[in-house]
Amino acid sequence: MMNRTLAPARLPPDQRVYAIGDVHGCAGRLADMHRLIRADLAARPNPAPCVIHLGDLVDRGPDSAGVVAMLCRPWPDPADQVTVVNLMGNHEDMMLDAVTSADSGAVRHWLANGGRQTLESWGVPPSAPAARWWDAIPPAHLGFLRGLSLFHRAGGYVFVHAGLRPEVPLARQSREDLLWIREPFLSWAGALPLVAVHGHTPEAEPVVRANRIGIDTGAVMGGKLTCAVLEADTLGFLQT
Ligand SMILES: [Mn+2]
């Protein structure tokens, strides 16, 4: 039974959002989380649930290819009526930069930040990536990564990988901030355009403030994988 508390914002009646934090190649944990969501939907049906992945799907963990393959497939049971929204994180940004530019600096930067494990998961030996190593990544997987959104709005919330720059309207937020920001966002006590539900900055437990909900609980570093469950003016968590 999920413990639910008062949330810092609200969703329209009948909407339910499941927002999942940084997965980082932990395909088994993500599959476990999807099973928890399906069990919750079976116990408490909802007419139009939305599952949002907050980015940093790839890098560092053992099976980024498995995570992307899973998210390229439709939700396991159409009867759940689930809409899936996939957001971009700074790690997808680094990976796409490496693949697209093939600039040696961009490639080195990505490989040094968890890209080696990602390449290995697509069958590329991590020690010495050969020329055109990106050919090992199926076009459908690259297309999926290129199609990721920078943010998603629902009710009083904006779902985004890293956060928002305070005192800047949502429409004028930079791609850089949406994917990478830490301070001054994390310490900002004033209002933001919407309550931000975000990952990117790992903490031992979810962080709930008046203006943000942080749910990167460091799954790839031995922590939990966290899913925030938002409905009306309530907030609960699923964790694996
Ligand atoms: Mn991140």
Residues whose N, C-alpha, C, O or C-beta is under 5 A from the ligand:
A	BS01	MN	D56 G89 N90 L179 H200
